[in-house]
Amino acid sequence: MDIHLPDFAPGEYNLILNAMIRVDDGLTFDVYFNNELIKEKVTLNSGPFSFEFFDLGIFSSTQASGNIVTLKIDGSNTVQRSGFLDYFLFEPVN
């Protein structure tokens, strides 16, 4: 899944993902920013429809527009039924 981001200033950002998923419906994925891997094997596996925060770490952006976050599913999960990506939070480091 590709997520096209609004324009923002180049610099260093801490990226936080907020998502919700059903219990026992674990899902694992890698996160890419502009085709560069920034976090491997992020696992969503929480209580029944509870929100979880995942600190994806600090990354650098050198462009103001055209930024894309890509979530790549790692493996398969036949019981995955319900999950929601709520938001990405970009916190400037400097």
C-alpha distances in whole Angstrom, upper triangle without the diagonal:
4,7,10,13,16,19,21,23,23,24,23,21,21,17,17,14,16,14,16,16,19,22,22,18,17,14,13,10,11,10,10,12,13,12,15,14,15,15,15,15,14,16,16,19,21,24,23,21,22,20,19,19,18,19,17,20,21,19,21,20,22,21,21,19,16,14,10,8,6,5,7,9,12,15,15,16,18,19,16,17,16,14,13,11,14,14,14,17,19,22,24,26,29
4,6,9,13,16,17,20,20,21,21,19,19,16,16,14,16,16,18,19,22,25,25,22,20,17,16,13,12,10,9,10,10,10,13,13,14,15,16,17,16,18,18,21,23,26,26,23,24,21,21,20,18,19,16,19,19,17,18,17,19,17,18,15,12,10,7,6,4,7,9,12,15,18,18,20,22,23,19,20,19,16,15,12,15,13,13,16,17,20,22,24,27
4,6,10,13,14,17,18,19,19,17,17,14,14,13,14,14,17,19,22,25,26,22,21,18,17,14,14,11,10,10,10,12,14,15,15,16,17,18,17,18,18,22,23,25,25,22,22,20,19,18,17,18,15,18,18,16,17,15,18,16,15,13,10,9,6,5,6,8,11,14,17,20,21,22,24,24,21,21,19,16,14,11,12,11,10,13,14,18,19,22,24
4,7,9,12,15,16,18,18,16,17,15,16,15,17,17,20,22,26,29,29,26,25,22,21,18,16,13,12,10,10,12,15,16,16,18,20,21,20,22,22,25,26,29,29,26,26,23,22,21,20,20,17,19,19,17,16,14,16,13,12,9,7,6,5,7,9,12,15,18,21,24,24,25,28,28,24,25,23,20,17,14,15,13,12,14,14,17,19,21,23
4,6,8,12,13,15,15,14,15,13,14,14,16,17,20,23,26,29,30,27,26,23,22,19,18,14,13,10,10,14,15,17,16,18,20,22,20,22,22,26,26,29,29,26,25,22,21,19,18,18,16,17,17,15,14,12,14,11,10,8,7,6,6,7,11,13,17,20,23,26,27,27,30,30,26,26,24,21,18,14,14,11,10,11,11,14,15,18,20
4,6,10,12,15,16,14,16,15,16,16,18,19,23,25,29,32,33,30,29,26,26,23,21,18,16,13,13,17,18,20,19,21,24,25,23,26,25,28,29,31,31,28,27,24,23,21,21,20,19,20,18,17,16,13,14,11,9,7,8,8,9,11,14,17,20,23,26,30,30,31,33,33,29,29,27,23,20,17,16,13,12,12,11,14,15,18,20
4,7,9,12,14,14,16,15,18,18,20,22,26,29,32,35,36,33,32,29,28,25,23,19,17,14,13,17,18,20,19,22,25,27,25,28,28,31,32,34,34,31,30,26,26,23,23,21,20,20,18,16,14,11,12,9,5,5,7,8,10,13,16,19,23,26,28,32,33,34,36,36,33,33,30,27,24,20,19,16,14,14,12,14,14,17,18
4,7,9,11,11,13,13,16,17,20,22,26,29,32,35,36,34,32,29,28,25,23,19,17,14,14,18,18,20,18,21,24,26,24,27,27,31,31,34,34,31,30,26,25,22,21,20,18,18,15,14,12,9,10,8,5,7,10,9,12,13,17,20,23,26,29,32,34,34,37,37,33,34,31,27,24,21,20,16,13,12,10,11,10,14,14
4,6,9,10,14,14,17,19,22,25,29,31,35,37,39,36,34,32,30,27,24,21,19,15,15,18,18,20,19,22,25,28,26,29,29,33,33,36,37,34,32,28,27,24,23,21,19,18,15,13,11,8,8,7,5,8,12,11,14,16,19,22,25,29,31,34,36,37,40,40,36,37,34,30,27,24,23,19,16,14,11,12,9,12,12
4,7,9,13,14,17,20,23,25,29,32,35,37,39,36,34,31,29,26,23,19,17,13,13,16,16,18,16,20,23,26,25,28,29,33,33,36,37,35,33,29,27,24,22,20,18,16,13,11,8,5,5,5,5,9,11,10,13,15,18,21,24,27,29,33,35,36,39,39,36,37,34,31,28,24,24,20,17,15,12,12,10,11,11
4,7,10,12,16,19,22,25,29,31,35,36,38,35,33,30,28,25,22,19,17,13,14,17,16,17,15,18,22,25,24,27,28,31,32,35,37,34,32,28,26,23,21,18,16,14,10,9,6,5,6,9,9,12,14,12,15,16,19,22,24,27,29,33,35,36,39,39,36,37,35,31,28,24,24,20,16,15,11,10,7,8,8
4,7,10,13,16,19,23,26,29,33,34,35,33,30,28,25,23,20,17,15,12,14,17,14,15,13,15,19,22,21,24,25,29,29,32,34,32,29,26,23,20,18,14,13,10,7,6,4,6,9,11,12,15,16,14,15,15,18,20,23,26,27,30,33,34,37,37,34,35,33,29,27,23,22,19,15,13,9,8,6,5,7
4,6,10,13,16,19,23,25,29,30,32,30,27,25,23,20,18,15,14,11,14,16,15,15,12,14,17,20,18,21,22,25,26,29,30,28,26,22,20,16,14,11,10,8,5,6,6,8,11,13,13,15,16,13,14,13,16,18,21,23,25,28,30,31,34,34,31,32,29,26,23,19,19,15,11,9,6,5,4,5,8
4,7,10,13,16,20,23,26,27,29,27,24,22,20,18,16,13,14,12,15,17,15,14,11,12,16,18,15,18,19,22,23,25,27,25,23,19,17,13,11,8,7,5,4,6,9,11,14,16,16,18,18,15,15,13,16,17,20,22,23,26,28,29,32,31,28,30,27,23,21,18,17,14,10,8,6,5,6,6,10
4,7,10,13,17,19,23,24,26,24,21,19,17,15,14,10,11,10,14,15,14,13,10,10,14,15,13,16,16,19,20,23,24,22,20,16,14,10,9,6,5,6,6,8,10,11,15,16,16,17,17,13,13,11,13,13,16,18,20,23,25,25,29,28,25,26,23,20,17,14,13,10,7,6,5,7,9,10,14
4,7,10,13,16,20,21,23,21,19,17,16,15,14,11,13,13,16,18,17,15,12,11,14,15,12,14,13,16,16,19,21,19,16,13,10,7,6,5,6,7,9,11,14,15,19,19,19,20,19,16,15,12,14,13,17,18,19,23,24,24,27,26,22,23,21,17,15,12,11,8,6,5,7,8,11,13,16
4,6,10,13,16,18,20,18,16,14,13,12,12,10,13,13,16,18,17,15,13,11,13,13,10,11,11,14,14,17,18,16,14,10,8,6,5,6,7,10,12,14,16,17,21,21,20,20,20,16,14,11,12,11,14,15,17,20,21,20,23,22,19,20,17,13,11,8,8,6,5,6,9,11,15,16,20
4,7,10,14,16,18,16,15,14,14,14,15,13,16,16,20,21,20,19,16,15,16,15,12,12,10,13,12,14,15,12,10,7,6,5,6,9,10,13,16,17,20,20,24,24,23,23,22,19,17,14,15,13,16,17,19,21,21,20,23,21,18,18,15,11,9,7,5,5,6,8,11,13,17,19,22
4,7,10,13,15,13,12,11,12,13,14,14,17,18,21,22,21,19,18,15,16,15,11,11,8,10,10,12,12,9,8,6,6,7,8,11,12,16,19,20,23,23,27,26,25,25,23,20,18,15,15,13,15,15,17,19,19,17,19,18,14,14,11,7,6,4,5,7,9,11,15,17,21,22,26
4,7,10,12,11,11,11,13,14,17,16,20,21,24,25,25,22,21,18,19,16,13,11,8,9,8,9,9,6,6,4,6,9,11,14,16,19,22,23,26,27,30,30,29,28,27,24,21,18,18,15,17,16,18,19,18,16,18,15,12,12,9,6,5,6,7,10,13,15,18,21,24,26,29
4,7,9,7,8,9,12,13,16,17,21,23,26,25,26,23,22,19,19,16,13,10,7,7,6,7,7,5,7,7,8,12,13,17,17,21,24,25,28,29,32,32,32,30,29,26,23,20,18,15,17,15,16,17,15,13,14,12,9,9,6,4,6,9,10,13,16,18,21,24,27,29,32
4,6,6,8,10,13,16,19,20,24,26,29,29,29,26,25,22,21,18,16,12,9,7,6,6,5,5,8,10,11,15,16,20,21,24,28,29,32,33,36,36,35,34,32,30,26,23,22,19,19,17,18,18,16,13,13,10,8,8,6,6,9,12,14,17,19,22,25,27,31,32,36
4,5,7,10,14,17,20,22,25,28,31,30,30,27,26,23,21,18,16,12,9,6,5,5,5,7,9,11,12,15,17,20,21,25,28,30,33,34,38,38,38,37,35,32,29,25,24,20,21,18,19,18,16,13,14,10,10,10,9,10,13,15,17,20,22,24,27,29,32,33,37
4,6,9,12,16,19,22,25,28,31,30,30,27,26,22,21,17,15,12,10,7,8,8,9,11,12,14,14,17,18,22,22,26,29,31,34,35,39,39,39,38,36,33,29,26,24,20,20,17,17,16,14,10,11,8,8,10,10,11,15,17,19,22,23,26,29,31,34,35,39
4,6,10,13,17,19,22,25,28,27,27,24,24,21,19,15,14,10,8,6,8,10,9,10,12,14,14,17,17,20,21,24,28,29,32,33,36,36,36,35,32,30,26,23,21,17,17,14,14,13,11,8,9,6,5,7,8,8,12,14,17,19,21,24,27,29,32,33,37
4,7,10,14,16,20,23,26,24,24,21,21,17,15,12,10,7,5,4,8,10,11,12,13,13,12,15,14,18,18,21,25,26,29,30,33,34,34,33,31,28,24,21,19,15,15,11,11,11,10,7,10,8,7,10,10,9,12,14,16,19,19,22,25,27,30,31,34
4,7,10,13,16,19,22,21,21,18,18,14,13,9,8,6,5,7,10,13,14,14,14,14,13,14,13,16,16,19,23,23,26,27,30,30,31,30,27,24,21,18,15,11,11,8,8,9,8,7,10,9,7,10,10,9,11,12,15,17,17,20,23,25,28,29,33
4,7,10,14,17,20,18,18,14,14,11,9,6,5,4,6,9,12,16,17,17,17,16,14,14,12,15,13,17,20,20,24,25,28,28,29,28,26,23,19,16,13,10,9,6,6,8,8,9,12,13,11,14,14,12,14,13,16,17,17,20,21,24,26,27,30
4,7,10,13,16,14,14,11,11,9,7,5,5,7,9,12,15,18,20,19,19,17,15,15,12,14,12,15,18,18,21,21,24,25,26,25,22,19,16,12,10,6,5,4,5,8,10,11,15,15,13,16,15,13,14,12,16,16,15,18,19,22,24,25,28
4,7,10,13,11,10,7,8,6,5,5,6,9,11,15,18,21,23,22,21,19,17,15,12,13,10,13,15,14,17,18,21,22,23,22,20,17,14,10,8,6,5,6,7,11,13,15,18,19,17,19,19,16,16,14,17,16,14,17,18,20,22,22,26
4,7,10,9,8,6,6,5,6,8,8,11,13,16,19,22,24,22,21,18,16,14,11,12,8,11,12,11,14,15,18,18,20,19,17,13,10,7,6,5,6,9,10,14,16,18,21,22,19,21,20,16,16,13,15,14,12,14,14,17,19,19,22
4,6,5,5,4,5,7,9,11,11,15,16,20,22,26,27,25,25,22,19,17,15,14,10,12,12,10,12,12,15,15,17,16,14,11,8,6,5,6,8,11,13,16,19,20,24,25,22,24,23,19,18,15,17,15,13,15,14,17,18,19,22
4,5,5,6,7,9,12,15,14,18,19,23,25,28,29,27,26,23,21,18,16,14,11,12,11,8,9,9,11,12,13,13,11,7,6,5,6,9,11,15,16,20,22,24,27,28,25,26,25,21,20,16,18,15,12,14,12,15,15,17,19
4,6,8,10,13,15,18,18,21,22,26,28,31,32,30,29,26,24,22,19,18,15,15,14,11,10,9,10,10,12,11,9,6,5,6,8,11,13,17,18,22,24,26,29,30,27,28,27,24,22,19,20,18,15,16,15,18,18,19,21
4,7,9,12,13,16,17,20,22,25,28,31,32,30,30,27,25,23,20,19,15,16,15,12,13,12,13,13,16,15,12,10,8,8,8,10,11,15,16,19,22,24,27,28,26,27,27,24,23,20,22,20,17,19,17,20,20,21,23
4,6,9,11,14,15,19,21,25,27,31,32,30,29,26,24,22,18,17,13,13,13,10,10,11,12,14,16,16,14,11,10,9,9,11,12,15,16,19,22,25,28,29,26,29,28,25,23,20,22,20,17,18,17,19,19,19,21
4,6,7,11,12,15,18,21,24,28,29,28,27,24,21,19,16,15,11,11,12,10,12,13,15,17,19,19,17,14,12,10,9,10,10,13,13,17,20,22,25,26,24,26,25,22,22,19,21,19,16,18,17,19,19,19,22
4,7,10,11,14,17,20,22,26,28,26,25,22,19,16,13,11,7,8,8,7,10,12,15,16,18,18,17,14,12,10,10,11,12,14,14,18,21,23,26,27,24,26,25,22,21,18,19,17,14,15,14,15,16,16,19
4,7,7,11,13,17,19,23,25,23,22,19,16,14,10,9,6,8,10,10,13,15,18,20,21,21,20,16,14,11,11,10,11,12,12,16,18,20,23,24,21,24,23,19,19,16,18,16,14,15,15,16,18,17,21
4,6,9,12,15,18,22,24,23,22,20,17,16,12,12,9,11,13,14,17,19,22,23,25,24,23,19,17,13,12,10,10,10,9,13,15,17,21,22,19,22,22,19,19,17,19,18,16,18,18,20,22,21,25
4,6,10,12,15,19,21,21,20,18,15,15,11,12,10,13,16,17,20,22,25,26,27,27,25,21,19,15,13,10,10,9,7,10,13,14,18,18,16,19,19,17,17,16,19,18,17,19,20,22,24,24,27
4,7,10,12,16,18,18,16,15,12,11,8,10,8,11,15,16,19,21,24,25,26,26,24,20,18,14,13,10,10,10,9,12,14,14,18,18,15,18,17,14,14,13,15,15,14,16,17,19,22,22,25
4,6,9,13,15,15,14,13,10,11,9,12,11,15,18,19,23,24,28,29,29,29,27,23,20,17,15,12,12,10,10,12,12,12,15,15,13,15,14,12,13,13,15,16,16,18,20,22,24,25,28
4,6,10,12,11,11,10,8,10,9,12,13,16,20,21,24,26,29,29,30,29,27,24,21,17,16,12,13,11,12,13,13,12,15,13,11,13,11,9,10,10,13,14,15,17,19,21,25,25,29
4,7,9,10,10,10,9,11,11,15,16,19,23,24,28,29,33,33,33,32,31,28,25,21,20,16,16,14,14,15,14,12,14,12,10,12,11,10,12,13,15,17,18,20,23,24,28,28,32
4,7,8,7,8,7,10,12,15,17,20,24,26,29,30,34,34,34,33,32,29,26,23,22,18,19,17,18,19,18,15,17,14,12,13,12,10,12,13,14,17,18,20,23,24,28,28,32
4,6,5,8,9,13,15,18,20,24,27,29,32,33,37,37,37,36,35,32,29,26,25,22,23,20,21,21,20,17,18,15,14,14,12,11,13,15,16,18,20,22,25,27,30,31,35
4,6,9,11,15,17,21,23,26,29,31,34,35,39,38,38,37,35,32,30,26,25,22,23,21,22,22,20,17,18,14,13,12,10,10,12,15,15,19,21,23,26,28,32,33,37
4,7,9,13,16,19,21,24,27,29,32,32,36,35,35,33,32,29,27,24,23,20,22,20,22,22,20,17,18,15,13,11,8,8,9,12,12,15,18,20,24,25,29,31,34
4,7,10,13,17,19,22,25,27,30,31,34,34,33,33,32,29,26,23,23,20,22,21,22,23,22,19,21,18,15,15,12,10,10,12,11,14,16,18,22,23,27,28,32
4,7,10,13,16,19,22,23,26,27,31,31,30,29,28,25,23,20,20,18,20,19,21,23,22,20,22,19,16,16,13,10,9,9,8,11,13,14,18,19,23,24,28
4,7,10,12,16,19,21,24,25,29,29,29,28,27,24,22,19,19,16,19,18,19,21,21,19,21,19,17,17,14,11,11,10,10,11,12,13,16,17,21,22,26
4,7,9,12,15,17,21,22,26,26,26,26,25,22,20,17,18,16,18,18,19,22,22,21,24,22,19,20,17,14,12,11,10,10,10,10,13,14,17,18,22
4,6,9,12,15,18,20,23,24,24,24,24,20,18,15,15,14,16,16,17,20,21,20,23,22,19,20,18,15,14,11,12,11,10,10,12,13,17,17,21
4,6,9,12,15,17,21,22,22,23,23,19,18,15,16,15,17,18,19,22,23,23,26,25,22,24,22,18,17,14,14,12,10,9,10,11,14,13,17
4,7,9,12,14,18,20,20,21,20,16,15,12,13,12,14,16,16,20,22,22,25,25,22,24,22,18,17,14,15,13,10,10,10,11,14,13,17
4,7,10,13,17,19,20,21,21,17,16,14,15,15,17,19,19,23,25,25,29,29,26,28,26,22,21,18,18,15,12,11,10,10,12,11,14
4,7,10,13,16,17,19,19,15,16,14,16,17,19,21,22,25,28,28,32,32,29,31,29,25,23,20,20,17,13,12,9,9,9,8,11
4,7,10,12,14,16,16,12,13,12,14,15,18,20,21,25,27,29,32,32,29,31,29,25,24,20,20,17,13,13,10,10,10,9,12
4,7,9,11,13,14,11,13,13,15,18,20,23,24,28,30,32,35,35,32,34,32,28,26,22,22,19,15,14,11,11,10,10,11
4,6,8,10,11,8,11,11,15,17,20,23,25,28,31,32,35,36,32,34,32,28,26,22,22,19,15,14,11,12,11,12,13
4,7,9,11,9,12,14,17,20,22,26,27,31,33,35,38,39,36,37,35,31,29,25,25,22,18,18,14,15,13,14,14
4,6,7,7,11,13,16,20,22,26,28,31,33,35,38,39,35,36,34,31,28,24,24,21,18,18,15,16,14,16,16
4,7,7,11,14,17,21,23,27,29,33,34,36,38,39,35,36,33,30,27,24,23,20,17,16,13,15,14,16,16
4,6,9,12,15,19,22,25,28,31,33,34,36,37,33,34,32,28,25,22,22,19,16,17,14,17,16,19,19
4,6,10,13,16,19,22,25,28,30,31,34,34,31,31,29,27,24,21,21,18,16,17,15,18,18,21,22
4,7,10,14,16,20,22,26,27,29,31,32,28,29,27,24,21,18,19,16,13,14,12,15,15,18,19
4,6,10,13,16,19,22,23,25,27,28,25,26,24,21,19,15,16,14,12,14,13,16,17,19,21
4,7,10,13,16,19,21,22,25,25,22,23,21,18,16,13,14,12,9,12,12,15,17,18,21
4,6,10,12,16,17,19,21,22,19,21,19,17,15,12,15,13,12,15,15,18,20,22,24
4,6,9,13,14,15,18,19,16,17,16,14,13,11,14,13,12,15,16,19,21,23,26
4,6,9,11,13,16,18,15,17,17,15,15,13,17,16,16,19,20,23,25,26,29
4,6,8,9,13,14,12,14,15,13,14,13,17,18,17,20,22,25,27,28,31
4,7,9,13,15,13,16,17,16,17,16,20,20,20,23,24,26,29,29,32
4,7,10,13,12,15,17,16,19,19,22,23,23,26,27,30,32,33,36
4,6,9,9,12,14,15,17,18,22,23,23,27,29,31,34,35,38
4,6,6,9,12,12,15,17,20,22,23,26,29,31,34,35,39
4,6,8,12,13,17,19,22,25,26,29,32,34,37,38,42
4,6,9,11,15,18,21,23,25,28,31,34,37,38,42
4,6,8,11,14,17,20,21,25,27,30,33,35,38
4,7,10,14,16,19,22,25,28,31,34,36,39
4,7,10,13,16,19,22,25,28,31,33,37
4,7,9,13,15,18,21,24,28,29,33
4,6,9,12,15,19,21,25,27,30
4,6,8,12,15,18,21,23,27
4,7,10,13,16,20,22,25
4,6,10,13,16,19,22
4,7,10,13,15,18
4,6,10,12,15
4,6,9,12
4,6,9
4,6
4
